[in-house]
Amino acid sequence: MKKLFVYVCFGALTALAACSGDAAKTESMPTTTDNPAGAGQSAVQDDVSAKNVVQIAMGSKDHTTLVEAVKAASLVDALSNAGPFTVFAPTNEAFKKLPAGTVEGLLKPEKKDALIDILQYHVSVGVYKENMLQDGQVLGQVNGGNITIGNKEGKITINGKANVIATIPASNGIVYVVDDVLLPPSK
């Protein structure tokens, strides 16, 4: 009985010492997050990992209009999450092709639902790499609509109109830079 008591005490002391050692290590470990209470995934600070789809857009001088729209639609946190997402990201020049006043109108608070619908029409759940995109393939979009892929001799188009001009891998998916804004069909 004495031996059992000694073994139990020794085991408990060893476990206690191990736990206190781990606590000391944890306190000194650097972290990559500085997420204030109530902030979403987009508030996580991480300069080590690959960029997510939102960070890629935010780092691009050619996507300032898209970033402004994503912020106005309150979609930054959703698109910063794990995904995976395939995002068709229109350039600033693509937004300029829309009729005058369209973008400004969509950025108004009362048009938020329409803006969300349009932006979600640019996002597929899943990662569709270039070699997976087949001519005539239909992809379901987050807004419930569908887009049709064109792929002729390696040139990828969306709905027969928007051209893919660049492909950028992201930590939570893939970004296809497109030269036209995708507008969902009327419901």
DOTIGU-291220 format. One record per atom (N, C-alpha, C): y negated, z, x negated. Coordinates in steps of 0.2 Angstrom, whole numbers, padded with zeros to 4 digits, always signed. Layout:
<sites>
YZX ...
</sites>
This chain:
<sites>
+0006+0000-0004 +0000+0000+0000 -0006+0000-0004 -0006+0004-0010 -0011+0004-0015 -0013-0003-0017 -0007-0006-0019 -0008-0013-0022 -0012-0018-0017 -0010-0017-0011 -0013-0022-0006 -0020-0020-0005 -0022-0014-0005 -0029-0012-0005 -0033-0014-0011 -0030-0014-0016 -0033-0017-0023 -0034-0024-0022 -0029-0028-0020 -0030-0035-0019 -0035-0037-0014 -0035-0033-0008 -0040-0035-0003 -0047-0034-0006 -0048-0028-0009 -0055-0026-0012 -0057-0031-0017 -0052-0033-0021 -0054-0038-0027 -0056-0045-0023 -0052-0047-0018 -0053-0053-0015 -0060-0053-0011 -0062-0047-0008 -0068-0047-0005 -0074-0047-0010 -0073-0044-0015 -0078-0044-0021 -0079-0051-0024 -0074-0054-0025 -0074-0061-0027 -0078-0066-0022 -0076-0065-0016 -0079-0069-0011 -0086-0068-0010 -0088-0061-0011 -0095-0059-0010 -0099-0062-0016 -0096-0062-0022 -0099-0064-0028 -0100-0072-0028 -0095-0075-0025 -0096-0083-0025 -0101-0084-0020 -0102-0081-0014 -0107-0082-0009 -0114-0081-0012 -0115-0076-0015 -0121-0074-0018 -0123-0079-0023 -0118-0082-0027 -0120-0087-0032 -0122-0094-0029 -0119-0095-0023 -0120-0101-0019 -0127-0101-0016 -0129-0095-0014 -0136-0094-0011 -0141-0095-0017 -0140-0093-0023 -0145-0094-0028 -0146-0101-0030 -0140-0105-0030 -0140-0112-0031 -0144-0116-0025 -0143-0114-0019 -0146-0117-0014 -0153-0116-0014 -0156-0111-0016 -0163-0109-0016 -0166-0114-0021 -0163-0115-0027 -0166-0119-0032 -0165-0127-0031 -0161-0129-0026 -0159-0136-0026 -0165-0140-0023 -0167-0145-0026 -0173-0149-0023 -0171-0152-0016 -0175-0153-0012 -0174-0156-0005 -0178-0163-0005 -0175-0167-0001 -0179-0173+0001 -0182-0173+0007 -0182-0168+0011 -0185-0168+0018 -0190-0162+0018 -0195-0164+0022 -0201-0160+0023 -0202-0162+0030 -0198-0159+0035 -0199-0161+0042 -0202-0155+0046 -0208-0156+0048 -0211-0151+0052 -0208-0150+0059 -0208-0144+0061 -0204-0142+0067 -0207-0147+0073 -0203-0150+0077 -0205-0154+0082 -0206-0162+0080 -0206-0163+0073 -0207-0170+0071 -0200-0174+0072 -0200-0180+0072 -0194-0184+0073 -0191-0186+0066 -0186-0191+0066 -0183-0193+0060 -0188-0197+0056 -0193-0200+0058 -0198-0203+0054 -0202-0199+0050 -0202-0192+0051 -0206-0187+0047 -0203-0185+0041 -0196-0187+0041 -0192-0185+0035 -0195-0189+0029 -0197-0185+0024 -0199-0188+0017 -0193-0189+0013 -0192-0195+0011 -0186-0196+0006 -0188-0202+0002 -0190-0201-0004 -0192-0206-0009 -0186-0208-0013 -0180-0206-0012 -0174-0207-0016 -0170-0213-0013 -0168-0212-0006 -0164-0217-0003 -0167-0224-0001 -0163-0228+0000 -0165-0235+0002 -0169-0234+0009 -0174-0239+0010 -0179-0238+0015 -0175-0241+0022 -0177-0237+0027 -0175-0239+0034 -0179-0245+0037 -0177-0248+0042 -0181-0254+0045 -0188-0252+0046 -0190-0246+0048 -0197-0245+0049 -0201-0244+0043 -0198-0241+0038 -0201-0241+0031 -0202-0247+0028 -0197-0252+0029 -0198-0259+0027 -0204-0262+0030 -0205-0262+0036 -0210-0265+0040 -0217-0261+0038 -0217-0255+0037 -0223-0251+0035 -0225-0253+0028 -0220-0255+0024 -0222-0257+0017 -0224-0264+0016 -0224-0268+0022 -0225-0275+0021 -0232-0277+0024 -0236-0280+0020 -0243-0282+0022 -0243-0287+0027 -0237-0291+0028 -0236-0296+0033 -0234-0293+0040 -0233-0287+0041 -0230-0284+0047 -0235-0278+0050 -0241-0278+0048 -0245-0273+0051 -0246-0273+0058 -0246-0279+0061 -0247-0279+0069 -0240-0277+0072 -0234-0278+0069 -0228-0276+0071 -0228-0268+0071 -0230-0265+0065 -0230-0258+0064 -0235-0255+0069 -0241-0258+0070 -0245-0255+0075 -0242-0255+0082 -0239-0260+0084 -0235-0261+0090 -0230-0256+0091 -0226-0255+0086 -0220-0250+0086 -0223-0243+0087 -0228-0241+0084 -0232-0235+0084 -0234-0234+0091 -0238-0239+0094 -0240-0239+0101 -0235-0238+0106 -0229-0240+0105 -0223-0240+0109 -0219-0234+0108 -0221-0230+0104 -0218-0223+0102 -0210-0225+0100 -0209-0230+0096 -0202-0232+0094 -0201-0230+0087 -0206-0227+0083 -0205-0226+0076 -0199-0222+0075 -0198-0216+0078 -0192-0212+0077 -0186-0215+0079 -0186-0218+0085 -0179-0222+0087 -0177-0227+0082 -0182-0230+0079 -0180-0235+0074 -0179-0233+0067 -0181-0226+0066 -0179-0223+0059 -0173-0219+0059 -0169-0219+0065 -0163-0216+0065 -0158-0220+0062 -0152-0217+0062 -0146-0220+0058 -0144-0227+0060 -0146-0229+0066 -0144-0236+0068 -0136-0236+0069 -0133-0242+0067 -0136-0247+0064 -0140-0252+0068 -0145-0255+0065 -0149-0260+0069 -0150-0267+0065 -0150-0272+0069 -0152-0278+0067 -0159-0280+0070 -0164-0280+0066 -0171-0281+0069 -0174-0288+0067 -0176-0291+0072 -0180-0298+0071 -0187-0296+0071 -0190-0296+0065 -0197-0293+0064 -0202-0299+0063 -0206-0300+0068 -0211-0305+0068 -0217-0304+0063 -0219-0309+0059 -0225-0308+0055 -0231-0307+0059 -0237-0305+0055 -0243-0305+0058 -0245-0312+0061 -0243-0317+0057 -0245-0324+0059 -0241-0326+0065 -0235-0323+0066 -0231-0325+0072 -0235-0322+0078 -0238-0316+0078 -0242-0313+0083 -0248-0317+0085 -0251-0320+0079 -0257-0324+0080 -0256-0330+0085 -0249-0332+0085 -0248-0338+0089 -0248-0337+0097 -0248-0330+0098 -0248-0328+0106 -0255-0330+0108 -0256-0331+0115 -0262-0332+0118 -0267-0327+0116 -0273-0328+0115 -0279-0324+0113 -0279-0318+0118 -0279-0312+0115 -0279-0306+0119 -0273-0303+0121 -0267-0306+0120 -0260-0304+0122 -0259-0297+0118 -0259-0297+0112 -0257-0292+0108 -0262-0286+0109 -0268-0287+0110 -0273-0281+0111 -0271-0279+0118 -0270-0283+0123 -0268-0280+0130 -0262-0276+0130 -0257-0279+0126 -0250-0275+0125 -0251-0268+0122 -0256-0267+0118 -0257-0261+0114 -0260-0256+0119 -0263-0258+0125 -0266-0253+0129 -0261-0248+0132 -0262-0242+0133 -0257-0237+0136 -0254-0239+0142 -0258-0242+0147 -0255-0244+0153 -0250-0250+0152 -0250-0253+0147 -0245-0259+0146 -0239-0257+0141 -0238-0250+0140 -0233-0248+0136 -0226-0250+0137 -0224-0250+0144 -0218-0252+0146 -0216-0259+0144 -0221-0264+0145 -0221-0271+0144 -0220-0271+0136 -0224-0268+0132 -0223-0268+0125 -0216-0266+0122 -0214-0260+0125 -0207-0258+0124 -0202-0263+0125 -0202-0266+0131 -0198-0271+0133 -0198-0277+0128 -0203-0279+0126 -0204-0285+0121 -0201-0282+0114 -0203-0277+0112 -0201-0274+0105 -0193-0273+0105 -0190-0270+0111 -0183-0269+0111 -0179-0276+0111 -0183-0281+0113 -0180-0288+0113 -0179-0291+0106 -0182-0287+0101 -0181-0289+0094 -0176-0285+0091 -0172-0281+0094 -0167-0276+0091 -0160-0277+0094 -0155-0278+0090 -0148-0278+0092 -0145-0271+0089 -0141-0268+0092 -0137-0263+0089 -0131-0265+0085 -0131-0264+0079 -0126-0266+0075 -0129-0270+0069 -0125-0271+0064 -0128-0275+0058 -0125-0282+0058 -0129-0287+0059 -0126-0294+0059 -0129-0297+0053 -0125-0298+0048 -0127-0301+0042 -0127-0308+0043 -0130-0312+0038 -0131-0319+0039 -0125-0323+0040 -0120-0321+0036 -0113-0324+0037 -0110-0323+0043 -0112-0318+0047 -0109-0317+0054 -0113-0321+0059 -0119-0323+0058 -0122-0327+0063 -0120-0334+0064 -0117-0335+0070 -0114-0342+0071 -0119-0346+0076 -0119-0352+0075 -0122-0357+0080 -0120-0356+0087 -0124-0354+0091 -0123-0353+0098 -0121-0346+0100 -0120-0342+0095 -0119-0335+0096 -0124-0331+0100 -0122-0327+0105 -0126-0324+0109 -0126-0316+0107 -0132-0313+0106 -0132-0306+0105 -0136-0302+0110 -0133-0297+0112 -0136-0292+0117 -0142-0288+0113 -0147-0288+0116 -0153-0284+0114 -0154-0277+0117 -0157-0273+0114 -0158-0266+0116 -0161-0266+0123 -0166-0271+0125 -0169-0271+0131 -0164-0273+0137 -0158-0275+0135 -0154-0278+0140 -0153-0285+0140 -0158-0289+0137 -0158-0296+0137 -0153-0299+0132 -0153-0305+0131 -0149-0308+0126 -0153-0313+0122 -0151-0314+0116 -0154-0320+0112 -0148-0324+0110 -0150-0331+0108 -0145-0335+0106 -0147-0337+0099 -0142-0337+0094 -0143-0339+0087 -0141-0346+0086 -0146-0349+0082 -0144-0356+0080 -0143-0355+0072 -0138-0359+0070 -0136-0359+0063 -0134-0366+0061 -0139-0370+0058 -0137-0377+0056 -0139-0377+0049 -0133-0378+0045 -0134-0379+0038 -0137-0373+0035 -0136-0367+0037 -0138-0361+0034 -0145-0359+0036 -0148-0363+0041 -0155-0362+0043 -0154-0358+0050 -0156-0352+0050 -0155-0348+0056 -0161-0348+0060 -0160-0349+0067 -0166-0348+0072 -0164-0344+0077 -0168-0341+0081 -0167-0337+0087 -0170-0340+0093 -0166-0341+0098 -0168-0344+0104 -0171-0351+0103 -0169-0355+0098 -0171-0361+0097 -0179-0362+0095 -0182-0356+0093 -0189-0356+0092 -0191-0353+0086 -0189-0347+0085 -0191-0342+0079 -0186-0344+0073 -0189-0345+0068 -0185-0346+0061 -0185-0340+0057 -0179-0338+0055 -0178-0333+0050 -0180-0335+0043 -0185-0332+0041 -0188-0334+0034 -0187-0329+0029 -0184-0323+0030 -0182-0319+0025 -0177-0314+0028 -0172-0311+0024 -0168-0306+0026 -0168-0300+0021 -0169-0294+0024 -0170-0288+0020 -0165-0283+0022 -0160-0281+0018 -0156-0275+0020 -0159-0269+0020 -0157-0264+0025 -0160-0258+0026 -0155-0252+0026 -0157-0246+0025 -0152-0241+0025 -0149-0240+0032 -0152-0242+0037 -0150-0241+0044 -0149-0248+0047 -0148-0253+0043 -0147-0260+0046 -0149-0265+0042 -0152-0270+0045 -0154-0276+0042 -0161-0279+0046 -0165-0282+0042 -0171-0284+0045 -0172-0292+0043 -0173-0296+0049 -0174-0303+0048 -0181-0304+0049 -0185-0307+0045 -0192-0308+0046 -0192-0315+0049 -0195-0315+0055 -0196-0321+0059 -0203-0324+0060 -0204-0330+0061 -0210-0333+0061 -0213-0334+0069 -0210-0331+0073 -0212-0331+0080 -0210-0325+0084 -0214-0323+0089 -0212-0317+0093 -0207-0319+0098 -0202-0315+0099 -0197-0316+0104 -0199-0313+0111 -0200-0317+0116 -0202-0315+0122 -0196-0315+0127 -0195-0309+0130 -0189-0309+0134 -0190-0313+0141 -0185-0316+0143 -0186-0320+0149 -0188-0316+0155 -0192-0318+0160 -0194-0315+0166 -0188-0312+0169 -0189-0306+0172 -0184-0302+0175 -0184-0304+0183 
</sites>
